[in-house]
Amino acid sequence: MNPSSCQLPISFSIEKLQNDLVTCETNLWTPHFNTNRYEGKWTSVSLRSQSGLENDILSFPDKEYKNTPLLDSCPYFKEIMDWFRCEKEAVRLLRLGPDSEIKEHVDNDTSYEDGFFRIHVPIITNSEVYFYVDHKRVPMKMGECWYANFQLPHSVQNKSLEPRIHLTLDCIRNEWSDELFSKMGFDVNYVPKNEYSNEVKKQIIAELSRNPSEISARLIAELQSQMNA
């Protein structure tokens, strides 16, 4: 099985990241729509979204995405986006307020093996931010660049007195990313088997149930049969 998280061999200028952040501070930060997932304040502003609007923070696979006007005022964020030589879906700034918590949950189809990878670049953070993936702490520092498998249970606690702000990029896997991840020790030919615990399966079923469809109903039935086997 591939790592649940890993640091990419690239880092970015903290000063330039925070300069672009100042530009975004004048925009409306939108509360996250899944209010049962967090306590405190969890807000976002989009640099790339389905509608092309900054306050559109929805993220669904297989949709068309557009750069928002805000991105034109953030040259360093655009430079970071361009470093990833692959198709991008949602690109957002995610702010977790002081004394706030994102509860443990899973995001469907968000592992590298699913053909998708989500990147986090911390802009403002500190040692009192506790980011866990698969119950392991991920020690992200400002300016670093990290991948994590958000198909696994993950949570964040900000126990500090300042907000935690990350730039996140939802990227589509391709030959360029396969070469990059291979150098980081990933087995890009790995095909995950039925390795999830019943706890994780229950969380996946709960997420699938939020967006009912014929496909989600089939996946739920398959997961339930695995749990009952």
Contacts in CASP RR format, 6 or more apart in sequence:
PFRMAT RR
TARGET T0000
AUTHOR 0000-0000-0000
METHOD contacts of the structure
MODEL  1
MNPSSCQLPISFSIEKLQNDLVTCETNLWTPHFNTNRYEGKWTSVSLRSQ
SGLENDILSFPDKEYKNTPLLDSCPYFKEIMDWFRCEKEAVRLLRLGPDS
EIKEHVDNDTSYEDGFFRIHVPIITNSEVYFYVDHKRVPMKMGECWYANF
QLPHSVQNKSLEPRIHLTLDCIRNEWSDELFSKMGFDVNYVPKNEYSNEV
KKQIIAELSRNPSEISARLIAELQSQMNA
1 190 0 8 1.000
1 192 0 8 1.000
1 195 0 8 1.000
2 112 0 8 1.000
2 113 0 8 1.000
2 149 0 8 1.000
2 186 0 8 1.000
2 187 0 8 1.000
2 190 0 8 1.000
3 149 0 8 1.000
3 185 0 8 1.000
3 186 0 8 1.000
4 133 0 8 1.000
4 134 0 8 1.000
4 136 0 8 1.000
4 148 0 8 1.000
4 149 0 8 1.000
4 152 0 8 1.000
5 133 0 8 1.000
5 134 0 8 1.000
5 136 0 8 1.000
5 138 0 8 1.000
5 146 0 8 1.000
5 147 0 8 1.000
5 148 0 8 1.000
5 149 0 8 1.000
6 146 0 8 1.000
6 147 0 8 1.000
6 184 0 8 1.000
6 186 0 8 1.000
7 144 0 8 1.000
7 145 0 8 1.000
7 146 0 8 1.000
8 119 0 8 1.000
8 145 0 8 1.000
8 146 0 8 1.000
8 147 0 8 1.000
8 180 0 8 1.000
8 184 0 8 1.000
9 183 0 8 1.000
9 184 0 8 1.000
10 83 0 8 1.000
10 145 0 8 1.000
11 143 0 8 1.000
11 144 0 8 1.000
11 145 0 8 1.000
12 76 0 8 1.000
12 80 0 8 1.000
12 121 0 8 1.000
12 143 0 8 1.000
12 145 0 8 1.000
13 76 0 8 1.000
13 143 0 8 1.000
14 123 0 8 1.000
14 142 0 8 1.000
14 143 0 8 1.000
16 76 0 8 1.000
17 76 0 8 1.000
17 77 0 8 1.000
17 121 0 8 1.000
17 123 0 8 1.000
17 142 0 8 1.000
17 143 0 8 1.000
17 167 0 8 1.000
18 123 0 8 1.000
18 124 0 8 1.000
19 76 0 8 1.000
20 74 0 8 1.000
20 75 0 8 1.000
20 76 0 8 1.000
20 77 0 8 1.000
21 93 0 8 1.000
21 123 0 8 1.000
21 124 0 8 1.000
21 165 0 8 1.000
23 70 0 8 1.000
23 73 0 8 1.000
23 74 0 8 1.000
24 45 0 8 1.000
24 70 0 8 1.000
24 74 0 8 1.000
24 93 0 8 1.000
27 45 0 8 1.000
27 54 0 8 1.000
27 70 0 8 1.000
28 45 0 8 1.000
28 54 0 8 1.000
28 55 0 8 1.000
29 43 0 8 1.000
29 44 0 8 1.000
29 45 0 8 1.000
29 95 0 8 1.000
30 43 0 8 1.000
30 44 0 8 1.000
30 45 0 8 1.000
30 55 0 8 1.000
30 57 0 8 1.000
31 41 0 8 1.000
31 42 0 8 1.000
31 43 0 8 1.000
32 38 0 8 1.000
32 42 0 8 1.000
32 43 0 8 1.000
32 44 0 8 1.000
32 57 0 8 1.000
33 57 0 8 1.000
33 58 0 8 1.000
36 103 0 8 1.000
37 102 0 8 1.000
37 103 0 8 1.000
37 105 0 8 1.000
38 96 0 8 1.000
38 100 0 8 1.000
38 101 0 8 1.000
38 102 0 8 1.000
38 103 0 8 1.000
39 100 0 8 1.000
39 101 0 8 1.000
39 103 0 8 1.000
40 97 0 8 1.000
40 99 0 8 1.000
40 100 0 8 1.000
40 101 0 8 1.000
41 95 0 8 1.000
41 96 0 8 1.000
41 97 0 8 1.000
41 100 0 8 1.000
41 163 0 8 1.000
42 94 0 8 1.000
42 95 0 8 1.000
42 96 0 8 1.000
42 97 0 8 1.000
42 100 0 8 1.000
42 102 0 8 1.000
43 94 0 8 1.000
43 95 0 8 1.000
43 97 0 8 1.000
44 57 0 8 1.000
44 92 0 8 1.000
44 93 0 8 1.000
44 94 0 8 1.000
44 95 0 8 1.000
45 54 0 8 1.000
45 55 0 8 1.000
45 57 0 8 1.000
45 70 0 8 1.000
45 92 0 8 1.000
45 93 0 8 1.000
46 52 0 8 1.000
46 53 0 8 1.000
46 54 0 8 1.000
46 55 0 8 1.000
46 56 0 8 1.000
46 57 0 8 1.000
46 68 0 8 1.000
46 70 0 8 1.000
46 90 0 8 1.000
46 91 0 8 1.000
46 92 0 8 1.000
47 54 0 8 1.000
47 67 0 8 1.000
47 68 0 8 1.000
47 70 0 8 1.000
47 71 0 8 1.000
47 74 0 8 1.000
47 77 0 8 1.000
47 81 0 8 1.000
47 91 0 8 1.000
47 92 0 8 1.000
47 93 0 8 1.000
48 65 0 8 1.000
48 66 0 8 1.000
48 67 0 8 1.000
48 68 0 8 1.000
48 71 0 8 1.000
48 81 0 8 1.000
48 88 0 8 1.000
48 89 0 8 1.000
48 90 0 8 1.000
48 91 0 8 1.000
48 92 0 8 1.000
49 56 0 8 1.000
49 57 0 8 1.000
49 58 0 8 1.000
49 65 0 8 1.000
49 66 0 8 1.000
49 68 0 8 1.000
49 90 0 8 1.000
49 92 0 8 1.000
50 56 0 8 1.000
50 58 0 8 1.000
50 60 0 8 1.000
50 63 0 8 1.000
50 64 0 8 1.000
50 65 0 8 1.000
50 66 0 8 1.000
50 90 0 8 1.000
51 66 0 8 1.000
52 65 0 8 1.000
52 66 0 8 1.000
52 67 0 8 1.000
52 68 0 8 1.000
52 69 0 8 1.000
53 68 0 8 1.000
54 68 0 8 1.000
54 69 0 8 1.000
54 70 0 8 1.000
57 90 0 8 1.000
57 92 0 8 1.000
58 90 0 8 1.000
59 89 0 8 1.000
59 90 0 8 1.000
59 92 0 8 1.000
59 170 0 8 1.000
61 89 0 8 1.000
61 109 0 8 1.000
61 116 0 8 1.000
63 89 0 8 1.000
65 88 0 8 1.000
65 89 0 8 1.000
65 90 0 8 1.000
71 77 0 8 1.000
71 78 0 8 1.000
71 81 0 8 1.000
71 91 0 8 1.000
72 78 0 8 1.000
77 91 0 8 1.000
77 167 0 8 1.000
80 121 0 8 1.000
80 167 0 8 1.000
80 169 0 8 1.000
81 88 0 8 1.000
81 91 0 8 1.000
81 169 0 8 1.000
84 119 0 8 1.000
84 169 0 8 1.000
84 171 0 8 1.000
84 177 0 8 1.000
85 174 0 8 1.000
85 176 0 8 1.000
86 171 0 8 1.000
86 172 0 8 1.000
86 173 0 8 1.000
86 174 0 8 1.000
86 176 0 8 1.000
86 177 0 8 1.000
87 171 0 8 1.000
87 172 0 8 1.000
87 174 0 8 1.000
88 169 0 8 1.000
88 170 0 8 1.000
88 171 0 8 1.000
88 172 0 8 1.000
89 170 0 8 1.000
89 171 0 8 1.000
89 172 0 8 1.000
90 168 0 8 1.000
90 170 0 8 1.000
91 167 0 8 1.000
91 168 0 8 1.000
91 169 0 8 1.000
91 170 0 8 1.000
92 167 0 8 1.000
92 168 0 8 1.000
93 123 0 8 1.000
93 165 0 8 1.000
93 166 0 8 1.000
93 167 0 8 1.000
93 168 0 8 1.000
94 165 0 8 1.000
94 166 0 8 1.000
94 168 0 8 1.000
95 163 0 8 1.000
95 164 0 8 1.000
95 165 0 8 1.000
96 102 0 8 1.000
96 129 0 8 1.000
96 156 0 8 1.000
96 158 0 8 1.000
96 163 0 8 1.000
96 164 0 8 1.000
96 165 0 8 1.000
97 158 0 8 1.000
97 163 0 8 1.000
97 164 0 8 1.000
98 158 0 8 1.000
98 160 0 8 1.000
98 161 0 8 1.000
98 162 0 8 1.000
98 163 0 8 1.000
99 158 0 8 1.000
99 159 0 8 1.000
99 161 0 8 1.000
100 158 0 8 1.000
101 155 0 8 1.000
101 156 0 8 1.000
101 157 0 8 1.000
101 158 0 8 1.000
102 155 0 8 1.000
102 156 0 8 1.000
102 157 0 8 1.000
103 155 0 8 1.000
104 132 0 8 1.000
104 153 0 8 1.000
104 154 0 8 1.000
104 155 0 8 1.000
104 203 0 8 1.000
105 153 0 8 1.000
105 154 0 8 1.000
105 155 0 8 1.000
105 203 0 8 1.000
105 207 0 8 1.000
106 150 0 8 1.000
106 151 0 8 1.000
106 152 0 8 1.000
106 153 0 8 1.000
106 154 0 8 1.000
106 200 0 8 1.000
106 203 0 8 1.000
106 204 0 8 1.000
106 207 0 8 1.000
107 118 0 8 1.000
107 150 0 8 1.000
107 151 0 8 1.000
107 154 0 8 1.000
107 207 0 8 1.000
108 151 0 8 1.000
108 204 0 8 1.000
108 207 0 8 1.000
108 208 0 8 1.000
109 116 0 8 1.000
109 151 0 8 1.000
110 116 0 8 1.000
110 118 0 8 1.000
110 149 0 8 1.000
110 150 0 8 1.000
110 151 0 8 1.000
111 117 0 8 1.000
111 149 0 8 1.000
111 150 0 8 1.000
111 151 0 8 1.000
111 152 0 8 1.000
111 192 0 8 1.000
112 147 0 8 1.000
112 149 0 8 1.000
112 173 0 8 1.000
112 177 0 8 1.000
112 181 0 8 1.000
112 186 0 8 1.000
112 188 0 8 1.000
113 190 0 8 1.000
113 191 0 8 1.000
113 192 0 8 1.000
114 151 0 8 1.000
115 172 0 8 1.000
115 173 0 8 1.000
116 170 0 8 1.000
116 171 0 8 1.000
116 172 0 8 1.000
116 173 0 8 1.000
117 147 0 8 1.000
117 171 0 8 1.000
117 173 0 8 1.000
117 177 0 8 1.000
117 181 0 8 1.000
118 147 0 8 1.000
118 148 0 8 1.000
118 150 0 8 1.000
118 168 0 8 1.000
118 169 0 8 1.000
118 170 0 8 1.000
118 171 0 8 1.000
119 145 0 8 1.000
119 146 0 8 1.000
119 147 0 8 1.000
119 168 0 8 1.000
119 169 0 8 1.000
119 171 0 8 1.000
120 140 0 8 1.000
120 145 0 8 1.000
120 146 0 8 1.000
120 147 0 8 1.000
120 148 0 8 1.000
120 166 0 8 1.000
120 167 0 8 1.000
120 168 0 8 1.000
121 143 0 8 1.000
121 144 0 8 1.000
121 145 0 8 1.000
121 146 0 8 1.000
121 166 0 8 1.000
121 167 0 8 1.000
121 168 0 8 1.000
121 169 0 8 1.000
122 140 0 8 1.000
122 141 0 8 1.000
122 142 0 8 1.000
122 143 0 8 1.000
122 144 0 8 1.000
122 146 0 8 1.000
122 164 0 8 1.000
122 165 0 8 1.000
122 166 0 8 1.000
123 142 0 8 1.000
123 143 0 8 1.000
123 165 0 8 1.000
123 166 0 8 1.000
123 167 0 8 1.000
124 142 0 8 1.000
124 162 0 8 1.000
124 163 0 8 1.000
124 164 0 8 1.000
124 165 0 8 1.000
125 140 0 8 1.000
125 141 0 8 1.000
125 142 0 8 1.000
125 164 0 8 1.000
125 165 0 8 1.000
125 166 0 8 1.000
126 160 0 8 1.000
126 162 0 8 1.000
126 164 0 8 1.000
128 158 0 8 1.000
128 159 0 8 1.000
128 160 0 8 1.000
129 140 0 8 1.000
129 156 0 8 1.000
129 157 0 8 1.000
129 158 0 8 1.000
129 159 0 8 1.000
129 160 0 8 1.000
129 164 0 8 1.000
130 137 0 8 1.000
130 156 0 8 1.000
130 157 0 8 1.000
130 158 0 8 1.000
130 159 0 8 1.000
131 137 0 8 1.000
131 138 0 8 1.000
131 140 0 8 1.000
131 154 0 8 1.000
131 155 0 8 1.000
131 156 0 8 1.000
132 138 0 8 1.000
132 154 0 8 1.000
132 155 0 8 1.000
132 156 0 8 1.000
133 148 0 8 1.000
133 149 0 8 1.000
133 150 0 8 1.000
133 152 0 8 1.000
133 153 0 8 1.000
133 154 0 8 1.000
134 149 0 8 1.000
134 152 0 8 1.000
134 153 0 8 1.000
134 154 0 8 1.000
135 153 0 8 1.000
138 146 0 8 1.000
138 148 0 8 1.000
140 146 0 8 1.000
140 166 0 8 1.000
147 181 0 8 1.000
148 154 0 8 1.000
151 204 0 8 1.000
152 200 0 8 1.000
153 199 0 8 1.000
153 200 0 8 1.000
153 203 0 8 1.000
156 164 0 8 1.000
158 164 0 8 1.000
171 177 0 8 1.000
178 188 0 8 1.000
181 188 0 8 1.000
182 188 0 8 1.000
194 226 0 8 1.000
196 204 0 8 1.000
198 227 0 8 1.000
201 223 0 8 1.000
201 226 0 8 1.000
201 227 0 8 1.000
202 227 0 8 1.000
204 219 0 8 1.000
204 223 0 8 1.000
205 220 0 8 1.000
205 223 0 8 1.000
205 224 0 8 1.000
208 216 0 8 1.000
208 219 0 8 1.000
208 220 0 8 1.000
209 216 0 8 1.000
209 220 0 8 1.000
END
